[in-house]
């Protein structure tokens, strides 16, 4: 998973678009969208400008991917 705020001039046709919160749009890679996972996005920081992501398996199942930080 990566974050890129600069999307002007990029090919984004393959991504699924999801609106989250007030004016925040998330583009999800089709490969990630096919996996049985639940992606939780949490805004934080002083003005809500930082974003953290957590991925879990659906309904308590084991998550098929691991996020390395």
C-alpha positions as CSV (number, residue, x, y, z in Angstrom):
1,X,0.0,0.0,0.0
2,X,1.3,3.4,-0.8
3,X,0.2,7.0,-0.6
4,X,0.5,9.4,-3.5
5,X,-1.2,12.8,-3.4
6,X,0.0,13.7,-6.9
7,X,-2.4,12.1,-9.3
8,X,-2.5,14.7,-12.1
9,X,-1.5,13.1,-15.4
10,X,-1.5,9.6,-14.1
11,X,-3.4,6.6,-15.4
12,X,-5.9,5.7,-12.7
13,X,-8.5,3.8,-14.8
14,X,-7.8,0.4,-13.1
15,X,-8.3,1.7,-9.5
16,X,-11.5,1.5,-7.6
17,X,-12.5,4.9,-6.1
18,X,-14.0,5.1,-2.6
19,X,-15.0,8.3,-0.9
20,X,-14.0,8.4,2.8
21,X,-15.0,11.1,5.2
22,X,-15.1,14.8,4.1
23,X,-13.6,15.1,0.6
24,X,-11.1,12.3,1.0
25,X,-11.0,9.9,-2.0
26,X,-9.1,6.6,-1.8
27,X,-8.0,4.7,-4.9
28,X,-7.8,1.0,-4.3
29,X,-5.6,-1.3,-6.5
30,X,-7.7,-4.0,-8.1
31,X,-5.4,-6.8,-6.7
32,X,-6.0,-5.6,-3.2
33,X,-9.7,-5.3,-3.8
34,X,-10.0,-9.0,-4.7
35,X,-8.4,-10.2,-1.5
36,X,-10.6,-11.2,1.5
37,X,-9.5,-8.2,3.6
38,X,-11.0,-5.3,5.4
39,X,-9.0,-2.1,5.1
40,X,-9.4,0.4,8.0
41,X,-8.3,4.0,7.3
42,X,-7.8,6.3,10.3
43,X,-7.2,10.0,10.0
44,X,-5.2,11.6,12.8
45,X,-2.8,14.3,13.6
46,X,-3.6,17.8,14.8
47,X,-5.7,18.7,11.8
48,X,-6.6,15.2,10.6
49,X,-4.0,15.3,7.9
50,X,-2.1,12.1,8.7
51,X,-3.6,8.8,7.5
52,X,-3.0,5.4,8.9
53,X,-4.1,2.1,7.4
54,X,-4.8,-1.3,9.1
55,X,-5.7,-4.5,7.2
56,X,-7.5,-7.4,8.8
57,X,-9.1,-10.6,7.6
58,X,-12.8,-10.5,7.1
59,X,-15.0,-11.8,10.0
60,X,-12.0,-12.7,12.1
61,X,-10.3,-14.8,9.4
62,X,-6.5,-14.7,9.1
63,X,-5.2,-11.8,7.0
64,X,-3.6,-13.1,3.8
65,X,-1.2,-10.2,3.6
66,X,1.3,-8.5,6.0
67,X,2.1,-4.8,6.1
68,X,5.7,-4.1,6.8
69,X,6.5,-0.7,8.3
